[in-house]
Amino acid sequence: MSTLGMIVAASYFVAATLFLLGLQRMASPRTARSGIQWAGVGMVLATLATFLVPGLENIGLMLVAIALGTGLAWISGKKVAITDMPQMVALYNGLGGGSAAAIGAVELLRWSGTGAAPPRLSLVLAVLGALIGAVALSGSVIAWAKLDGRMDKRYVFPGQQLFNLAVFVAALIAGGLIVHALGLPWIVAFFALALALGVLMTLPIGGADMPVVISLYNAFTGLAVALEGYVLGNEALIIAGTMVGAAGMLLTKLMAKAMNRSIASVLFSNFSASGRGAAIEGSQKPIEAADVAALMAYAQRVVIVPGYGMAVAQAQHKIWELSQRLIERGVKVRFAIHPVAGRMPGHMNVLLAEAGVPYDLIVDMDDVNPEFSNTDVALVIGANDVVNPVAKTDPQSPIYGMPILDVVLAKNVVVIKRGKGTGFAGIENALFYADNTRMLYGDGAEAAGALVAELKALDGGGH
């Protein structure tokens, strides 16, 4: 190996180490920011090292692409609202899968144009990487559209799963024909089928499963990148893709477990309102902000349960202001987080961190559930399915068996909600009808602001 080649290999090794350390630091909210920075430095190092690879062509085009990508990412990253972060994650993840698919397409077209027979293994891996990357691209775009409200329903038709299976088999056949007899018609047909498969896979999946879907497509992107890294002989892509794929798959399994669903059931079935489940008796009982403020002000323990509704209302800052006022009064306040609350893994953690909530006040589901029976007030804002007790009591419910936050066990439950609609799963929430639950109707931010104002009044108008 030449001296230049040794420098490139050493740089890739250092970059891979930084990726690994960065990923490890992302496991904790306290070190996640530095983890992203470490991984970013690794990516910059790997990119610079690539320019030293002997025989590299199209350097000008590469520089233009890097400049455009960096500029667009910088602008969009600065402008994106925190409530739109799931959409951004889905879109960027899709672009990663699309990049892997593009690498496969370029290599296949190059081999087809030159007529040179590449190594059979490289050809197979190029096809597999392109298939997985194309599915991740088109599937992530559909996920983005669903998360952004541009596609607000599931699309199903009779025999859909069999049709999807037929498209998948057709894509495999087209890929096999490429391996057997490399040619432009088969390449075009293959990519058309692969992109269609990603769309068809995602159309019937409901919003309740979107956190799992995003995580799964993230794993797909990593795997596709690793496969195409082998095709290019690029160690950095192989290592980074393998890490992303493995981490994404582990996260997908954890998210599916948190919903008591298999990955197969996410892809081939759905949460939906199907008319099943026992009828819920009773009525929703409203309460005024002044009464809620008094209830919380004289409580000893308060647990706040945020959900996507808090993100939509952008109420996290007012909720933290409310919490600070309670803490000043000596109330013990904690935030309970369900693993699939929101639209992506860690969504609520990101929102609360943006508002400045200390990490030691944020508690995971398994740790906080034993505390609800000793909680004076549980305040639910924007959460729905993840606090629905029918998941434990009604075997006929679509969400039966899904682990939930045991909010119903608190002495008093207050739910901030715009109206009486259902959650992502499309079913009624028995918590809202419980004897110990009261409904504070209204916009999340306005309701939280009213609670802050009422607490100030209890304190004699102090600031």
C-alpha positions as a LaTeX table, in Angstrom:
\begin{tabular}{lrrr}
\hline
Residue & $x$ (\AA) & $y$ (\AA) & $z$ (\AA) \\
\hline
Met1 & 0.00 & 0.00 & 0.00 \\
Ser2 & 1.29 & 3.47 & $-0.90$ \\
Thr3 & 1.89 & 6.16 & 1.69 \\
Leu4 & $-1.21$ & 8.02 & 0.46 \\
Gly5 & $-3.26$ & 4.86 & 0.73 \\
Met6 & $-2.05$ & 4.32 & 4.30 \\
Ile7 & $-3.05$ & 7.88 & 5.19 \\
Val8 & $-6.53$ & 7.31 & 3.74 \\
Ala9 & $-6.93$ & 3.99 & 5.58 \\
Ala10 & $-5.74$ & 5.52 & 8.85 \\
Ser11 & $-8.14$ & 8.45 & 8.42 \\
Tyr12 & $-11.03$ & 6.07 & 7.84 \\
Phe13 & $-10.07$ & 4.15 & 10.98 \\
Val14 & $-10.04$ & 7.35 & 13.06 \\
Ala15 & $-13.35$ & 8.42 & 11.51 \\
Ala16 & $-14.90$ & 5.05 & 12.33 \\
Thr17 & $-13.69$ & 5.37 & 15.91 \\
Leu18 & $-15.28$ & 8.81 & 16.16 \\
Phe19 & $-18.54$ & 7.41 & 14.73 \\
Leu20 & $-18.54$ & 4.67 & 17.37 \\
Leu21 & $-17.74$ & 7.01 & 20.25 \\
Gly22 & $-20.27$ & 9.54 & 19.00 \\
Leu23 & $-22.98$ & 6.88 & 18.79 \\
Gln24 & $-22.15$ & 5.72 & 22.31 \\
Arg25 & $-22.45$ & 9.27 & 23.66 \\
Met26 & $-25.80$ & 9.74 & 21.93 \\
Ala27 & $-27.23$ & 7.12 & 24.29 \\
Ser28 & $-27.54$ & 9.73 & 27.05 \\
Pro29 & $-29.28$ & 13.13 & 26.79 \\
Arg30 & $-26.44$ & 14.66 & 28.81 \\
Thr31 & $-23.78$ & 13.70 & 26.25 \\
Ala32 & $-25.88$ & 13.53 & 23.07 \\
Arg33 & $-24.82$ & 16.97 & 21.82 \\
Ser34 & $-21.13$ & 16.14 & 22.11 \\
Gly35 & $-21.80$ & 12.74 & 20.54 \\
Ile36 & $-23.24$ & 14.42 & 17.46 \\
Gln37 & $-20.22$ & 16.72 & 17.33 \\
Trp38 & $-17.78$ & 13.81 & 17.56 \\
Ala39 & $-19.59$ & 11.94 & 14.79 \\
Gly40 & $-19.64$ & 15.12 & 12.72 \\
Val41 & $-15.88$ & 15.50 & 13.04 \\
Gly42 & $-15.53$ & 11.87 & 11.95 \\
Met43 & $-17.67$ & 12.52 & 8.88 \\
Val44 & $-15.61$ & 15.59 & 7.93 \\
Leu45 & $-12.40$ & 13.57 & 8.32 \\
Ala46 & $-13.76$ & 10.70 & 6.20 \\
Thr47 & $-14.90$ & 13.15 & 3.51 \\
Leu48 & $-11.52$ & 14.89 & 3.36 \\
Ala49 & $-9.70$ & 11.56 & 3.27 \\
Thr50 & $-11.79$ & 10.47 & 0.29 \\
Phe51 & $-10.30$ & 13.29 & $-1.78$ \\
Leu52 & $-6.88$ & 11.67 & $-1.29$ \\
Val53 & $-7.95$ & 8.37 & $-2.89$ \\
Pro54 & $-5.73$ & 7.80 & $-5.96$ \\
Gly55 & $-7.47$ & 8.06 & $-9.32$ \\
Leu56 & $-10.48$ & 9.98 & $-7.98$ \\
Glu57 & $-12.55$ & 11.59 & $-10.73$ \\
Asn58 & $-15.23$ & 14.29 & $-10.94$ \\
Ile59 & $-13.76$ & 16.22 & $-8.02$ \\
Gly60 & $-15.41$ & 19.44 & $-9.23$ \\
Leu61 & $-18.86$ & 17.85 & $-9.20$ \\
Met62 & $-18.19$ & 16.43 & $-5.74$ \\
Leu63 & $-17.27$ & 19.86 & $-4.40$ \\
Val64 & $-20.41$ & 21.41 & $-5.92$ \\
Ala65 & $-22.58$ & 18.64 & $-4.40$ \\
Ile66 & $-20.96$ & 19.07 & $-0.97$ \\
Ala67 & $-21.44$ & 22.86 & $-1.10$ \\
Leu68 & $-25.09$ & 22.55 & $-2.14$ \\
Gly69 & $-25.83$ & 19.84 & 0.43 \\
Thr70 & $-24.13$ & 21.73 & 3.25 \\
Gly71 & $-25.87$ & 24.98 & 2.37 \\
Leu72 & $-29.32$ & 23.48 & 2.09 \\
Ala73 & $-28.89$ & 21.45 & 5.29 \\
Trp74 & $-27.66$ & 24.51 & 7.19 \\
Ile75 & $-30.58$ & 26.66 & 6.05 \\
Ser76 & $-33.24$ & 24.01 & 6.61 \\
Gly77 & $-31.75$ & 23.02 & 9.96 \\
Lys78 & $-31.90$ & 26.62 & 11.15 \\
Lys79 & $-35.45$ & 27.20 & 9.92 \\
Val80 & $-37.16$ & 23.94 & 10.85 \\
Ala81 & $-39.57$ & 24.19 & 13.77 \\
Ile82 & $-39.05$ & 21.78 & 16.62 \\
Thr83 & $-42.55$ & 20.41 & 15.92 \\
Asp84 & $-41.43$ & 19.53 & 12.39 \\
Met85 & $-38.34$ & 17.63 & 13.50 \\
Pro86 & $-39.91$ & 14.18 & 12.85 \\
Gln87 & $-40.65$ & 15.16 & 9.25 \\
Met88 & $-37.10$ & 16.40 & 8.83 \\
Val89 & $-35.65$ & 13.19 & 10.25 \\
Ala90 & $-37.82$ & 11.11 & 7.89 \\
Leu91 & $-36.84$ & 13.21 & 4.87 \\
Tyr92 & $-33.12$ & 13.24 & 5.63 \\
Asn93 & $-33.16$ & 9.53 & 6.30 \\
Gly94 & $-34.80$ & 9.01 & 2.94 \\
Leu95 & $-32.08$ & 11.06 & 1.29 \\
Gly96 & $-29.50$ & 8.74 & 2.85 \\
Gly97 & $-31.25$ & 5.72 & 1.38 \\
Gly98 & $-31.56$ & 7.52 & $-1.93$ \\
Ser99 & $-27.84$ & 8.23 & $-1.94$ \\
Ala100 & $-27.09$ & 4.54 & $-1.48$ \\
Ala101 & $-29.52$ & 3.68 & $-4.27$ \\
Ala102 & $-27.87$ & 6.30 & $-6.51$ \\
Ile103 & $-24.45$ & 4.76 & $-5.88$ \\
Gly104 & $-25.83$ & 1.39 & $-6.92$ \\
Ala105 & $-27.45$ & 2.91 & $-10.02$ \\
Val106 & $-24.23$ & 4.67 & $-11.10$ \\
Glu107 & $-22.18$ & 1.50 & $-10.68$ \\
Leu108 & $-24.72$ & $-0.67$ & $-12.52$ \\
Leu109 & $-24.96$ & 1.82 & $-15.39$ \\
Arg110 & $-21.19$ & 2.11 & $-15.57$ \\
Trp111 & $-20.74$ & $-1.65$ & $-15.73$ \\
Ser112 & $-23.53$ & $-1.88$ & $-18.29$ \\
Gly113 & $-21.97$ & 0.83 & $-20.46$ \\
Thr114 & $-18.46$ & $-0.59$ & $-20.44$ \\
Gly115 & $-19.55$ & $-4.17$ & $-20.96$ \\
Ala116 & $-16.98$ & $-5.24$ & $-18.38$ \\
Ala117 & $-18.11$ & $-8.09$ & $-16.16$ \\
Pro118 & $-17.73$ & $-6.99$ & $-12.50$ \\
Pro119 & $-17.17$ & $-9.53$ & $-9.72$ \\
Arg120 & $-20.42$ & $-11.41$ & $-9.16$ \\
Leu121 & $-20.44$ & $-10.57$ & $-5.42$ \\
Ser122 & $-20.04$ & $-6.85$ & $-6.13$ \\
Leu123 & $-22.91$ & $-7.01$ & $-8.61$ \\
Val124 & $-25.19$ & $-8.81$ & $-6.15$ \\
Leu125 & $-24.38$ & $-6.38$ & $-3.33$ \\
Ala126 & $-24.91$ & $-3.39$ & $-5.63$ \\
Val127 & $-28.37$ & $-4.69$ & $-6.50$ \\
Leu128 & $-29.28$ & $-5.45$ & $-2.87$ \\
Gly129 & $-28.02$ & $-2.08$ & $-1.65$ \\
Ala130 & $-29.93$ & $-0.29$ & $-4.40$ \\
Leu131 & $-33.12$ & $-2.20$ & $-3.59$ \\
Ile132 & $-32.96$ & $-1.44$ & 0.13 \\
Gly133 & $-31.92$ & 2.18 & $-0.45$ \\
Ala134 & $-34.70$ & 2.82 & $-2.97$ \\
Val135 & $-37.30$ & 1.36 & $-0.59$ \\
Ala136 & $-35.96$ & 3.56 & 2.23 \\
Leu137 & $-36.10$ & 6.62 & $-0.03$ \\
Ser138 & $-39.66$ & 6.32 & $-1.31$ \\
Gly139 & $-40.96$ & 4.91 & 1.97 \\
Ser140 & $-39.43$ & 7.77 & 3.95 \\
Val141 & $-40.98$ & 10.32 & 1.59 \\
Ile142 & $-44.42$ & 8.81 & 2.24 \\
Ala143 & $-43.68$ & 8.81 & 6.00 \\
Trp144 & $-42.71$ & 12.49 & 5.72 \\
Ala145 & $-45.97$ & 13.27 & 3.91 \\
Lys146 & $-47.99$ & 11.48 & 6.61 \\
Leu147 & $-46.13$ & 13.23 & 9.44 \\
Asp148 & $-46.49$ & 16.62 & 7.74 \\
Gly149 & $-50.23$ & 16.23 & 7.31 \\
Arg150 & $-50.02$ & 16.15 & 3.52 \\
Met151 & $-51.28$ & 12.57 & 3.51 \\
Asp152 & $-53.54$ & 12.28 & 6.52 \\
Lys153 & $-54.99$ & 8.82 & 6.09 \\
Arg154 & $-54.11$ & 5.22 & 5.41 \\
Tyr155 & $-54.52$ & 3.93 & 1.85 \\
Val156 & $-55.72$ & 0.35 & 1.66 \\
Phe157 & $-57.38$ & $-1.82$ & $-0.96$ \\
Pro158 & $-58.43$ & $-5.48$ & $-1.15$ \\
Gly159 & $-55.53$ & $-7.85$ & $-1.68$ \\
Gln160 & $-53.02$ & $-5.14$ & $-0.91$ \\
Gln161 & $-50.50$ & $-7.35$ & 0.85 \\
Leu162 & $-50.55$ & $-9.89$ & $-1.98$ \\
Phe163 & $-50.06$ & $-7.09$ & $-4.49$ \\
Asn164 & $-47.13$ & $-5.72$ & $-2.47$ \\
Leu165 & $-45.65$ & $-9.21$ & $-2.34$ \\
Ala166 & $-45.98$ & $-9.48$ & $-6.11$ \\
Val167 & $-44.14$ & $-6.17$ & $-6.58$ \\
Phe168 & $-41.40$ & $-7.33$ & $-4.20$ \\
Val169 & $-40.98$ & $-10.60$ & $-6.10$ \\
Ala170 & $-40.93$ & $-8.70$ & $-9.40$ \\
Ala171 & $-38.19$ & $-6.42$ & $-8.03$ \\
Leu172 & $-36.16$ & $-9.47$ & $-6.99$ \\
Ile173 & $-36.62$ & $-11.02$ & $-10.43$ \\
Ala174 & $-35.50$ & $-7.80$ & $-12.10$ \\
Gly175 & $-32.49$ & $-7.70$ & $-9.79$ \\
Gly176 & $-31.71$ & $-11.32$ & $-10.67$ \\
Leu177 & $-31.89$ & $-10.49$ & $-14.37$ \\
Ile178 & $-29.41$ & $-7.66$ & $-13.81$ \\
Val179 & $-27.01$ & $-10.09$ & $-12.18$ \\
His180 & $-27.54$ & $-12.62$ & $-14.95$ \\
Ala181 & $-27.48$ & $-10.26$ & $-17.94$ \\
Leu182 & $-26.56$ & $-6.68$ & $-17.09$ \\
Gly183 & $-28.63$ & $-4.33$ & $-19.27$ \\
Leu184 & $-30.33$ & $-0.93$ & $-19.18$ \\
Pro185 & $-33.94$ & $-2.16$ & $-19.49$ \\
Trp186 & $-33.59$ & $-4.41$ & $-16.46$ \\
Ile187 & $-31.94$ & $-1.62$ & $-14.44$ \\
Val188 & $-34.79$ & 0.80 & $-15.21$ \\
Ala189 & $-37.45$ & $-1.79$ & $-14.39$ \\
Phe190 & $-35.64$ & $-2.76$ & $-11.20$ \\
Phe191 & $-35.50$ & 0.80 & $-9.81$ \\
Ala192 & $-39.09$ & 1.54 & $-10.80$ \\
Leu193 & $-40.26$ & $-1.55$ & $-8.91$ \\
Ala194 & $-38.03$ & $-0.83$ & $-5.89$ \\
Leu195 & $-39.30$ & 2.74 & $-5.55$ \\
Ala196 & $-42.89$ & 1.57 & $-5.97$ \\
Leu197 & $-42.37$ & $-1.04$ & $-3.25$ \\
Gly198 & $-41.33$ & 1.60 & $-0.71$ \\
Val199 & $-44.46$ & 3.62 & $-1.47$ \\
Leu200 & $-46.76$ & 0.60 & $-1.34$ \\
Met201 & $-45.25$ & $-0.62$ & 1.94 \\
Thr202 & $-45.82$ & 2.71 & 3.68 \\
Leu203 & $-49.23$ & 3.78 & 2.34 \\
Pro204 & $-51.28$ & 1.40 & 4.54 \\
Ile205 & $-49.34$ & 2.09 & 7.74 \\
Gly206 & $-51.17$ & 4.30 & 10.22 \\
Gly207 & $-49.82$ & 7.26 & 12.16 \\
Ala208 & $-49.57$ & 5.28 & 15.40 \\
Asp209 & $-46.80$ & 3.19 & 13.87 \\
Met210 & $-44.79$ & 6.08 & 12.41 \\
Pro211 & $-42.07$ & 6.08 & 15.13 \\
Val212 & $-41.35$ & 2.42 & 14.36 \\
Val213 & $-41.44$ & 3.04 & 10.60 \\
Ile214 & $-38.96$ & 5.92 & 10.80 \\
Ser215 & $-36.60$ & 3.80 & 12.88 \\
Leu216 & $-36.95$ & 0.84 & 10.50 \\
Tyr217 & $-36.19$ & 2.91 & 7.42 \\
Asn218 & $-33.20$ & 4.36 & 9.25 \\
Ala219 & $-31.91$ & 0.79 & 9.66 \\
Phe220 & $-32.59$ & 0.16 & 5.96 \\
Thr221 & $-30.55$ & 3.21 & 5.01 \\
Gly222 & $-27.59$ & 2.08 & 7.11 \\
Leu223 & $-27.66$ & $-1.39$ & 5.59 \\
Ala224 & $-27.87$ & 0.02 & 2.06 \\
Val225 & $-24.92$ & 2.33 & 2.70 \\
Ala226 & $-22.84$ & $-0.56$ & 4.07 \\
Leu227 & $-23.57$ & $-2.72$ & 1.03 \\
Glu228 & $-22.69$ & 0.05 & $-1.41$ \\
Gly229 & $-19.57$ & 0.79 & 0.64 \\
Tyr230 & $-18.42$ & $-2.73$ & $-0.12$ \\
Val231 & $-19.12$ & $-2.19$ & $-3.82$ \\
Leu232 & $-16.98$ & 0.97 & $-3.79$ \\
Gly233 & $-14.34$ & $-0.56$ & $-1.55$ \\
Asn234 & $-14.83$ & 2.29 & 0.92 \\
Glu235 & $-14.17$ & 1.21 & 4.52 \\
Ala236 & $-15.73$ & 4.32 & 6.03 \\
Leu237 & $-19.07$ & 3.66 & 4.32 \\
Ile238 & $-19.03$ & 0.01 & 5.35 \\
Ile239 & $-18.36$ & 0.81 & 9.01 \\
Ala240 & $-20.70$ & 3.82 & 9.25 \\
Gly241 & $-23.50$ & 2.01 & 7.42 \\
Thr242 & $-23.15$ & $-1.07$ & 9.59 \\
Met243 & $-23.32$ & 1.05 & 12.75 \\
Val244 & $-26.39$ & 2.94 & 11.57 \\
Gly245 & $-28.08$ & $-0.26$ & 10.42 \\
Ala246 & $-27.41$ & $-2.11$ & 13.66 \\
Ala247 & $-28.43$ & 0.84 & 15.85 \\
Gly248 & $-31.55$ & 1.42 & 13.77 \\
Met249 & $-32.60$ & $-2.20$ & 13.98 \\
Leu250 & $-32.08$ & $-2.34$ & 17.75 \\
Leu251 & $-34.08$ & 0.86 & 18.15 \\
Thr252 & $-36.82$ & $-0.52$ & 15.91 \\
Lys253 & $-37.09$ & $-3.63$ & 18.07 \\
Leu254 & $-37.26$ & $-1.51$ & 21.23 \\
Met255 & $-39.94$ & 0.74 & 19.74 \\
Ala256 & $-41.99$ & $-2.23$ & 18.56 \\
Lys257 & $-41.66$ & $-3.82$ & 22.00 \\
Ala258 & $-42.89$ & $-0.59$ & 23.59 \\
Met259 & $-46.04$ & $-0.97$ & 21.48 \\
Asn260 & $-46.28$ & $-4.73$ & 22.07 \\
Arg261 & $-46.12$ & $-5.27$ & 18.32 \\
Ser262 & $-43.81$ & $-7.20$ & 16.07 \\
Ile263 & $-42.07$ & $-5.47$ & 13.19 \\
Ala264 & $-44.06$ & $-7.69$ & 10.83 \\
Ser265 & $-47.34$ & $-6.49$ & 12.34 \\
Val266 & $-46.25$ & $-2.89$ & 11.86 \\
Leu267 & $-45.57$ & $-3.50$ & 8.18 \\
Phe268 & $-48.46$ & $-5.83$ & 7.42 \\
Ser269 & $-51.22$ & $-4.75$ & 9.79 \\
Asn270 & $-52.15$ & $-1.55$ & 11.60 \\
Phe271 & $-53.70$ & 0.26 & 14.51 \\
Ser272 & $-57.11$ & 1.41 & 13.42 \\
Ala273 & $-60.59$ & 2.06 & 14.61 \\
Ser274 & $-62.32$ & $-1.15$ & 13.78 \\
Gly275 & $-65.41$ & $-0.94$ & 15.95 \\
Arg276 & $-63.97$ & $-3.51$ & 18.33 \\
Gly277 & $-63.49$ & $-3.01$ & 22.04 \\
Ala278 & $-65.89$ & $-2.68$ & 24.93 \\
Ala279 & $-68.10$ & 0.40 & 25.15 \\
Ile280 & $-66.86$ & 3.02 & 27.59 \\
Glu281 & $-69.38$ & 4.16 & 30.17 \\
Gly282 & $-69.57$ & 7.55 & 31.83 \\
Ser283 & $-68.83$ & 11.01 & 30.58 \\
Gln284 & $-65.91$ & 13.41 & 30.31 \\
Lys285 & $-65.91$ & 15.87 & 33.20 \\
Pro286 & $-64.58$ & 19.38 & 32.51 \\
Ile287 & $-62.64$ & 21.50 & 34.98 \\
Glu288 & $-61.54$ & 25.13 & 35.06 \\
Ala289 & $-57.93$ & 26.34 & 35.08 \\
Ala290 & $-58.32$ & 27.93 & 38.53 \\
Asp291 & $-59.33$ & 24.62 & 40.07 \\
Val292 & $-56.47$ & 22.77 & 38.36 \\
Ala293 & $-53.96$ & 25.36 & 39.59 \\
Ala294 & $-55.20$ & 25.00 & 43.16 \\
Leu295 & $-55.11$ & 21.21 & 42.90 \\
Met296 & $-51.50$ & 21.26 & 41.73 \\
Ala297 & $-50.34$ & 24.05 & 44.02 \\
Tyr298 & $-51.21$ & 22.09 & 47.14 \\
Ala299 & $-50.04$ & 18.72 & 45.85 \\
Gln300 & $-46.90$ & 16.99 & 47.01 \\
Arg301 & $-46.16$ & 15.05 & 43.84 \\
Val302 & $-47.06$ & 16.03 & 40.27 \\
Val303 & $-46.24$ & 13.99 & 37.16 \\
Ile304 & $-46.55$ & 15.67 & 33.75 \\
Val305 & $-47.12$ & 13.42 & 30.73 \\
Pro306 & $-46.38$ & 15.15 & 27.40 \\
Gly307 & $-47.47$ & 13.93 & 23.97 \\
Tyr308 & $-47.54$ & 15.14 & 20.40 \\
Gly309 & $-50.34$ & 17.57 & 21.21 \\
Met310 & $-47.86$ & 19.51 & 23.32 \\
Ala311 & $-45.57$ & 19.74 & 20.31 \\
Val312 & $-48.36$ & 20.94 & 18.04 \\
Ala313 & $-49.36$ & 23.63 & 20.54 \\
Gln314 & $-45.69$ & 24.48 & 21.18 \\
Ala315 & $-46.59$ & 24.45 & 24.86 \\
Gln316 & $-43.32$ & 23.04 & 26.22 \\
His317 & $-42.02$ & 26.43 & 27.40 \\
Lys318 & $-45.25$ & 27.28 & 29.25 \\
Ile319 & $-45.35$ & 23.79 & 30.77 \\
Trp320 & $-41.80$ & 24.25 & 32.06 \\
Glu321 & $-42.72$ & 27.68 & 33.45 \\
Leu322 & $-45.67$ & 26.03 & 35.21 \\
Ser323 & $-43.35$ & 23.33 & 36.58 \\
Gln324 & $-40.89$ & 25.90 & 37.88 \\
Arg325 & $-43.66$ & 27.66 & 39.80 \\
Leu326 & $-44.73$ & 24.36 & 41.34 \\
Ile327 & $-41.15$ & 23.46 & 42.26 \\
Glu328 & $-40.75$ & 26.85 & 43.96 \\
Arg329 & $-43.76$ & 25.94 & 46.10 \\
Gly330 & $-42.06$ & 22.70 & 47.15 \\
Val331 & $-43.99$ & 20.39 & 44.83 \\
Lys332 & $-42.02$ & 17.41 & 43.47 \\
Val333 & $-42.45$ & 17.55 & 39.69 \\
Arg334 & $-41.42$ & 14.89 & 37.19 \\
Phe335 & $-41.97$ & 14.35 & 33.48 \\
Ala336 & $-43.04$ & 10.87 & 32.34 \\
Ile337 & $-41.98$ & 9.80 & 28.85 \\
His338 & $-43.43$ & 6.89 & 26.89 \\
Pro339 & $-40.99$ & 5.37 & 24.36 \\
Val340 & $-43.32$ & 6.05 & 21.42 \\
Ala341 & $-44.78$ & 9.38 & 22.52 \\
Gly342 & $-44.73$ & 11.81 & 19.61 \\
Arg343 & $-43.81$ & 11.11 & 16.04 \\
Met344 & $-40.25$ & 9.81 & 16.37 \\
Pro345 & $-38.00$ & 8.15 & 18.97 \\
Gly346 & $-36.99$ & 10.68 & 21.62 \\
His347 & $-39.37$ & 13.36 & 20.33 \\
Met348 & $-40.59$ & 14.43 & 23.77 \\
Asn349 & $-37.05$ & 14.47 & 25.16 \\
Val350 & $-36.03$ & 16.88 & 22.41 \\
Leu351 & $-38.99$ & 19.17 & 23.10 \\
Leu352 & $-38.37$ & 19.26 & 26.84 \\
Ala353 & $-34.64$ & 19.81 & 26.38 \\
Glu354 & $-35.42$ & 22.75 & 24.09 \\
Ala355 & $-37.55$ & 24.26 & 26.87 \\
Gly356 & $-34.69$ & 23.81 & 29.36 \\
Val357 & $-36.17$ & 21.01 & 31.47 \\
Pro358 & $-33.32$ & 19.39 & 33.48 \\
Tyr359 & $-32.59$ & 15.80 & 32.50 \\
Asp360 & $-33.00$ & 14.51 & 36.06 \\
Leu361 & $-36.69$ & 15.50 & 36.01 \\
Ile362 & $-37.40$ & 13.36 & 32.92 \\
Val363 & $-38.27$ & 9.74 & 33.73 \\
Asp364 & $-38.82$ & 6.75 & 31.46 \\
Met365 & $-42.02$ & 4.68 & 31.56 \\
Asp366 & $-40.61$ & 1.70 & 33.47 \\
Asp367 & $-39.19$ & 3.94 & 36.20 \\
Val368 & $-42.19$ & 6.23 & 36.64 \\
Asn369 & $-45.05$ & 3.71 & 36.50 \\
Pro370 & $-44.55$ & 2.49 & 40.11 \\
Glu371 & $-44.84$ & 6.12 & 41.27 \\
Phe372 & $-48.29$ & 6.92 & 39.87 \\
Ser373 & $-50.16$ & 5.36 & 42.78 \\
Asn374 & $-48.41$ & 7.86 & 45.08 \\
Thr375 & $-48.90$ & 10.82 & 42.73 \\
Asp376 & $-51.34$ & 13.53 & 43.74 \\
Val377 & $-51.86$ & 15.01 & 40.27 \\
Ala378 & $-50.99$ & 13.63 & 36.85 \\
Leu379 & $-51.17$ & 16.30 & 34.15 \\
Val380 & $-51.56$ & 14.88 & 30.63 \\
Ile381 & $-50.96$ & 17.28 & 27.75 \\
Gly382 & $-51.33$ & 16.02 & 24.23 \\
Ala383 & $-50.86$ & 12.32 & 25.01 \\
Asn384 & $-53.62$ & 9.88 & 24.15 \\
Asp385 & $-53.03$ & 6.25 & 23.24 \\
Val386 & $-49.95$ & 5.88 & 25.48 \\
Val387 & $-52.10$ & 6.54 & 28.59 \\
Asn388 & $-55.21$ & 4.61 & 27.56 \\
Pro389 & $-55.96$ & 1.99 & 30.26 \\
Val390 & $-57.89$ & $-0.27$ & 27.85 \\
Ala391 & $-54.46$ & $-1.47$ & 26.73 \\
Lys392 & $-54.46$ & $-3.43$ & 29.99 \\
Thr393 & $-58.16$ & $-4.09$ & 30.56 \\
Asp394 & $-59.87$ & $-4.78$ & 27.23 \\
Pro395 & $-58.64$ & $-7.80$ & 25.23 \\
Gln396 & $-60.82$ & $-6.70$ & 22.29 \\
Ser397 & $-59.09$ & $-3.34$ & 21.96 \\
Pro398 & $-56.66$ & $-2.84$ & 19.03 \\
Ile399 & $-54.02$ & $-1.60$ & 21.51 \\
Tyr400 & $-54.48$ & $-4.38$ & 24.06 \\
Gly401 & $-51.11$ & $-5.47$ & 25.44 \\
Met402 & $-49.32$ & $-2.24$ & 24.58 \\
Pro403 & $-47.30$ & $-1.00$ & 27.59 \\
Ile404 & $-48.72$ & 2.31 & 28.79 \\
Leu405 & $-48.08$ & 4.97 & 31.39 \\
Asp406 & $-50.26$ & 4.07 & 34.39 \\
Val407 & $-51.67$ & 7.58 & 34.69 \\
Val408 & $-55.09$ & 6.28 & 35.74 \\
Leu409 & $-53.59$ & 5.17 & 39.09 \\
Ala410 & $-52.86$ & 8.76 & 40.16 \\
Lys411 & $-55.16$ & 10.30 & 42.78 \\
Asn412 & $-56.19$ & 13.05 & 40.37 \\
Val413 & $-55.73$ & 13.19 & 36.59 \\
Val414 & $-56.06$ & 16.36 & 34.52 \\
Val415 & $-56.03$ & 16.11 & 30.74 \\
Ile416 & $-55.37$ & 19.18 & 28.60 \\
Lys417 & $-57.03$ & 18.56 & 25.26 \\
Arg418 & $-58.50$ & 20.61 & 22.42 \\
Gly419 & $-61.63$ & 18.48 & 22.11 \\
Lys420 & $-63.03$ & 14.99 & 22.40 \\
Gly421 & $-61.25$ & 13.42 & 19.43 \\
Thr422 & $-59.40$ & 10.12 & 19.47 \\
Gly423 & $-55.68$ & 9.48 & 19.22 \\
Phe424 & $-53.57$ & 7.91 & 16.47 \\
Ala425 & $-55.06$ & 4.51 & 17.12 \\
Gly426 & $-58.51$ & 5.90 & 16.41 \\
Ile427 & $-60.14$ & 4.57 & 19.59 \\
Glu428 & $-61.76$ & 6.19 & 22.60 \\
Asn429 & $-59.56$ & 6.74 & 25.63 \\
Ala430 & $-61.05$ & 5.25 & 28.80 \\
Leu431 & $-58.79$ & 7.50 & 30.90 \\
Phe432 & $-60.85$ & 10.53 & 29.88 \\
Tyr433 & $-63.98$ & 8.92 & 31.40 \\
Ala434 & $-62.39$ & 7.72 & 34.65 \\
Asp435 & $-63.84$ & 8.93 & 37.96 \\
Asn436 & $-60.56$ & 10.62 & 38.93 \\
Thr437 & $-60.05$ & 12.40 & 35.59 \\
Arg438 & $-61.00$ & 15.97 & 34.70 \\
Met439 & $-60.70$ & 17.57 & 31.26 \\
Leu440 & $-59.21$ & 21.03 & 30.79 \\
Tyr441 & $-60.30$ & 21.82 & 27.25 \\
Gly442 & $-58.35$ & 24.22 & 25.08 \\
Asp443 & $-55.12$ & 24.83 & 23.23 \\
Gly444 & $-52.16$ & 23.38 & 25.12 \\
Ala445 & $-50.11$ & 26.58 & 25.28 \\
Glu446 & $-53.12$ & 28.70 & 26.25 \\
Ala447 & $-54.20$ & 26.23 & 28.93 \\
Ala448 & $-50.68$ & 26.06 & 30.36 \\
Gly449 & $-50.52$ & 29.87 & 30.30 \\
Ala450 & $-53.81$ & 30.05 & 32.17 \\
Leu451 & $-52.46$ & 27.64 & 34.81 \\
Val452 & $-49.36$ & 29.81 & 35.24 \\
Ala453 & $-51.55$ & 32.89 & 35.65 \\
Glu454 & $-53.72$ & 31.15 & 38.25 \\
Leu455 & $-50.64$ & 30.03 & 40.18 \\
Lys456 & $-49.39$ & 33.61 & 40.19 \\
Ala457 & $-52.76$ & 34.68 & 41.59 \\
Leu458 & $-52.47$ & 32.07 & 44.34 \\
Asp459 & $-49.03$ & 33.47 & 45.16 \\
Gly460 & $-50.51$ & 36.95 & 45.45 \\
Gly461 & $-49.49$ & 38.03 & 41.95 \\
Gly462 & $-45.78$ & 37.52 & 42.58 \\
His463 & $-43.29$ & 36.86 & 39.79 \\
\hline
\end{tabular}
